[in-house]
Amino acid sequence: MSLESVLTRIDQEMPRALERLMELLRIPSISTDPAFQGECQTAADWLVADLQSIGAKAEKRLTPGHPMVVAHFEGNGPHLLFYGHYDVQPVDPLELWDRDPFDPAIEDTPAGKVIRARGASDDKGQLMTFIEACRAWKAENGALPCRITVFLEGEEESGSPSLVPFMQENAEELTSDIALICDTGLFESAVPAITTMLRGLLAEDFTITGPSRDLHSGMYGGIAMNPIRILTRALADLHDETGAVTLPGFYDDVPELPDAVRAQWQGLNFDHAKYLGDVGLATPAGEQNRTPLEQIWSRPTCDVNGIWGGYTGDGFKTVLPSQASAKVSFRLVGQQDPDRIRAAFRTHLESYLPDGFSVAYRTEKGSPASQMSIDHPAFEKARQALSDEWPRAAAYVGCGGSIPIAGYFKEILGVDSMLIGFGRDDDQIHSPNEKYDLESFHKGTRSWARILDALTR
Amino acid sequence: MSLESVLTRIDQEMPRALERLMELLRIPSISTDPAFQGECQTAADWLVADLQSIGAKAEKRLTPGHPMVVAHFEGNGPHLLFYGHYDVQPVDPLELWDRDPFDPAIEDTPAGKVIRARGASDDKGQLMTFIEACRAWKAENGALPCRITVFLEGEEESGSPSLVPFMQENAEELTSDIALICDTGLFESAVPAITTMLRGLLAEDFTITGPSRDLHSGMYGGIAMNPIRILTRALADLHDETGAVTLPGFYDDVPELPDAVRAQWQGLNFDHAKYLGDVGLATPAGEQNRTPLEQIWSRPTCDVNGIWGGYTGDGFKTVLPSQASAKVSFRLVGQQDPDRIRAAFRTHLESYLPDGFSVAYRTEKGSPASQMSIDHPAFEKARQALSDEWPRAAAYVGCGGSIPIAGYFKEILGVDSMLIGFGRDDDQIHSPNEKYDLESFHKGTRSWARILDALTR
């Protein structure tokens, strides 16, 4: 077998690989809208047939929601589990699309050719990079280099309600040596990335009640305490003047970034002025002694995501409201325990309540951060393989958001994950005119061939 | 002439006076609802006819909105201007009424007989106390003791859009020696009151804009400043730990209460524990070194009347919003200048905005406080007259709310106002099951007879 011949075949097959991707993109598999339930089945069927066509034992597996696709390629050596999702976001507002979101096309842009369609980047184009790599490998060598299980979900854009039960019921079948998740991005156009840190999330949604009814501020303004005043004070005091979160013990389980990682991140030359300037901001907020990348990837944060109370309509009403509410979330890192942070937040909030005030919480589940152990030799092998394909060396990066699937693989299957993807910041996922660069599709497919080679050599 | 004979006639006429009030209460003169435009005309016509029946030169005067009623009684001595309003609040939620709001009835209650109907207290029952006093006086003495102008409005419950233009156009006709406004309450059941201090009002409605669009807190949480954080900090810092407003110069034009007034207010034995307990609160807020009455009547305050930003629907959205908004109002006293306070507030708010943030204001007009000069001899005469009628001596009191009419009389006509009324805290004005105590109606009518006597003796 030879990697070079696989890569050459990928290059030659690109026109047909794009045709297959177009077929999949034409299926409007919107998972949140019940009107598209049939299309989610169609997408799953299409993938089962495609995986069978390259020799996998593939099945559509029914759930109470949209079906899973599970395909096994027999083989020796390590057992790899690949994850992607075939469902897509809704397309509204449709009038902001320049073309039918389910009539994909290749377009020329100043930055190169792109595939324009809903799902092109998130996640159909990405998952097909892996399937195309397997197809080329099989064609060249008659078999894949190891045992591979492809596991595709149809509910990622609608909260994955069937995912955990399905994984629990099929844990033995899915358990593998390492998981490959293709739903993230490049660090930048020339720099591929393996995401090794995902922040956790804790959300609190609550209402403070003071007076038993709304009061007239002429009658009570002054002597009756206003719940909005309590709320603004309690929320304002969540951060100190340096931008740090003030909850006692908040930083206890936050590890310092290893020097090697910090040095590597600094080498990425992240353009934080552009990152902020693109959204109209001039100065970075947050902890003042941390670099922007460090803040987004490896530091915990707290944000008020919503606040409301009193009269919010047109004109004015001099009401002193009975209630004031907010939604507050924390992004967690390291070993921060969502339950401990929740308790610290509630202690903080309740310490501001005067006699007679109360607070009611609408509890949301919290999730801890995920930290991949890059000691597993697969990480360095994959990083080298990616570096061989792209203009610049691959980076281990963090991700400010929370991708639960890596946590589930660890928790339910005991399997570490490598998050490798080829999306770009301007892919407009979840927005009108989603696209995936042809280069991402092509080099992404080649990257997986290199990774399969590296992991099984 | 003899005051005693007028008071006796008032007592004897009470059944017929109540019948007349019932007639007026049966007219659903709701000023905010265009469906009741005809009924507002009917109420004005009824009042014109009733005032003509006791010898006034009365007219319905058309405006772009609901008509004014202006009636002149010729006479010697001082010229008194009496103000009331014949329009009433809407009645919804109708299902919370125990009877048809426009089918008035006398009801027995544990606290005595009451007249139950929309407008019984606000303000038809109150304005009829003055007209009934005039009727009895005229019947006993053949003429009123002085020149009196009765000025009744039909838009008080809908923002009085025609009031200022009408007063400006008819200033000469309405200018008098003193104005009597009957739209306030007793201090408590046994203690009548003359309201001599009305707080002013300044309202600010604004939106802070930070990032140019809503951001994902996973992508930007930490390094992008959240407008809600700026807003909560700026609002929380409006008060210090003692409850005082922190704007520089805020208290510069706030006079200290004269010792005599403070002593008199302390003598009222205001039950602030009950006042707060009735609305579910345990501890008074506000400036800690001020009595509750002093706070409500003679101290300026600041309250957030509304706040909103980010995601406020069900569930959670980890949005870092582009905007955050609030409505803030100040109750003003003494010589506090609304424009100066507005400027101080805006300087405060804008000092919290980071580079690239902006704020947009939806301006509301401010009004200064009204302080009646009780040096005018009419005040002490009226207070003595009220004290003669009621179980306990009348008090000069403040009012935490803002009643613009007194300010207009001063500003447009140069006339001082005495605010005297007989409503009670439990009258449920603006709410279902509004009532007016029969004692308020009876003793209120007798009070006006005594006041007319006192002012003209």
Interface residues (C-beta under 8 A of the other chain):
Chain A: R199 L201 A203 D205 G210 P211 S212 R213 L215 H216 S217 G218 M219 Y220 G221 G222 I223 A224 M225 N226 I228 R229 L231 T232 R233 L235 A236 D237 H239 H272 Y275 L276 V279 G280 L281 A282 T283 P284 A285 G286 E287 P292 Q295 I296 R299 T301 D303 V304 N305 G306 I307 W308 G309 G310 Y311 T312 F316 K317 T318 V319 L320 P321 A324 S325 K327 S329 R331 P354 D355 G356 E364 C399 G400 G401 S402
Chain B: R199 L201 A203 D205 G210 P211 S212 R213 L215 H216 S217 G218 M219 Y220 G221 G222 I223 A224 M225 N226 I228 R229 L231 T232 R233 L235 A236 D237 H239 H272 Y275 L276 V279 G280 L281 A282 T283 P284 A285 G286 E287 P292 Q295 I296 R299 T301 D303 V304 N305 G306 I307 W308 G309 G310 Y311 T312 F316 K317 T318 V319 L320 P321 A324 S325 K327 S329 R331 P354 D355 G356 E364 C399 G400 G401 S402
